[in-house]
Amino acid sequence: MPHNSPENVPFVTYLWVLALSLWGGIASNIRKVRNGTVRFSISELVGDVVISGFIGLLTYFICEYYEVATMLTAVFVGISGHMGTKAIFAMETFITKRLRLETEERE
């Protein structure tokens, strides 16, 4: 089965992917505020939501590439949205090790 191109993905799919990932980002922000890790601020919330949307969309594309079942994809999108930057760093580490790339941080 050929992989979907991003422009061929139905609009409603983008809506649920973004909704789940943004919801994960909001939940993460609420957790951080309740734990006292950060004080509530609109800029912190917006930052979490933007990062969550980005990583949620990337997670969806990875799941689509590997033909992961829709319900499991939804779970991965929500969790990665909640993880935010941790998910981005995990993907970066995986890609770096997988492709044997050297980063400036490693010396």
C-alpha positions as CSV (number, residue, x, y, z in Angstrom):
1,M,0.0,0.0,0.0
2,P,1.5,3.4,-1.0
3,H,2.1,5.9,1.7
4,N,-0.1,8.9,1.8
5,S,1.3,12.2,0.8
6,P,0.6,15.0,3.3
7,E,-1.5,16.9,0.8
8,N,-3.7,13.8,0.3
9,V,-4.5,13.3,4.0
10,P,-8.2,14.3,4.6
11,F,-8.7,17.6,6.4
12,V,-10.7,15.8,9.2
13,T,-7.6,13.7,9.9
14,Y,-5.5,16.8,10.5
15,L,-8.2,18.1,12.8
16,W,-8.2,15.0,15.1
17,V,-4.4,14.8,15.0
18,L,-4.1,18.5,16.0
19,A,-6.9,18.2,18.6
20,L,-5.3,15.2,20.3
21,S,-1.8,16.6,20.3
22,L,-2.9,20.1,21.5
23,W,-5.0,18.5,24.2
24,G,-1.9,16.6,25.3
25,G,0.0,19.9,25.4
26,I,-2.7,21.6,27.5
27,A,-2.7,18.6,29.9
28,S,1.1,18.8,30.2
29,N,0.9,22.5,31.0
30,I,-1.8,21.9,33.6
31,R,0.4,19.2,35.2
32,K,3.4,21.5,35.3
33,V,1.4,24.3,36.9
34,R,-0.1,22.0,39.5
35,N,3.3,20.5,40.3
36,G,4.7,24.0,40.8
37,T,7.3,23.4,38.0
38,V,6.1,26.6,36.3
39,R,3.7,29.4,37.1
40,F,0.7,29.8,34.8
41,S,1.4,32.2,31.9
42,I,-0.2,32.5,28.5
43,S,3.2,32.4,26.9
44,E,4.1,29.1,28.6
45,L,0.7,27.7,27.5
46,V,1.1,28.9,23.9
47,G,4.6,27.5,23.8
48,D,3.5,24.1,25.1
49,V,0.6,24.0,22.6
50,V,2.7,24.9,19.6
51,I,5.3,22.3,20.5
52,S,2.6,19.7,21.1
53,G,1.0,20.4,17.7
54,F,4.3,20.1,15.9
55,I,5.4,16.8,17.6
56,G,1.8,15.4,17.3
57,L,1.9,16.0,13.6
58,L,5.3,14.4,13.2
59,T,4.1,11.4,15.2
60,Y,1.1,11.1,12.9
61,F,3.3,11.1,9.8
62,I,5.6,8.4,11.3
63,C,2.6,6.3,12.2
64,E,1.2,6.7,8.8
65,Y,4.5,5.7,7.2
66,Y,4.6,2.5,9.2
67,E,0.9,1.9,8.7
68,V,0.1,1.8,12.4
69,A,-3.6,1.2,13.2
70,T,-5.6,4.4,13.6
71,M,-6.5,3.9,17.3
72,L,-2.9,3.2,18.2
73,T,-1.8,6.2,16.1
74,A,-4.3,8.3,18.2
75,V,-2.7,7.1,21.4
76,F,0.8,7.9,20.1
77,V,-0.2,11.3,18.9
78,G,-1.8,12.2,22.3
79,I,1.2,10.9,24.3
80,S,3.7,12.6,22.1
81,G,1.7,15.8,22.4
82,H,1.8,15.5,26.2
83,M,5.6,14.8,26.1
84,G,6.2,17.9,24.0
85,T,9.9,18.7,23.8
86,K,10.8,15.3,25.4
87,A,9.4,13.6,22.4
88,I,11.3,15.9,20.0
89,F,14.6,15.1,21.9
90,A,13.8,11.4,21.8
91,M,13.2,11.5,18.1
92,E,16.4,13.5,17.6
93,T,18.4,11.0,19.7
94,F,16.9,8.0,17.7
95,I,17.6,9.7,14.3
96,T,21.1,10.6,15.4
97,K,22.0,7.1,16.5
98,R,20.2,5.4,13.6
99,L,21.9,7.5,11.0
100,R,25.2,7.7,13.0
101,L,25.2,11.5,12.9
102,E,27.5,13.4,15.0
103,T,26.1,16.5,16.8
104,E,28.1,19.5,18.0
105,E,27.0,18.7,21.6
106,R,28.9,15.4,21.5
107,E,32.6,15.7,22.0
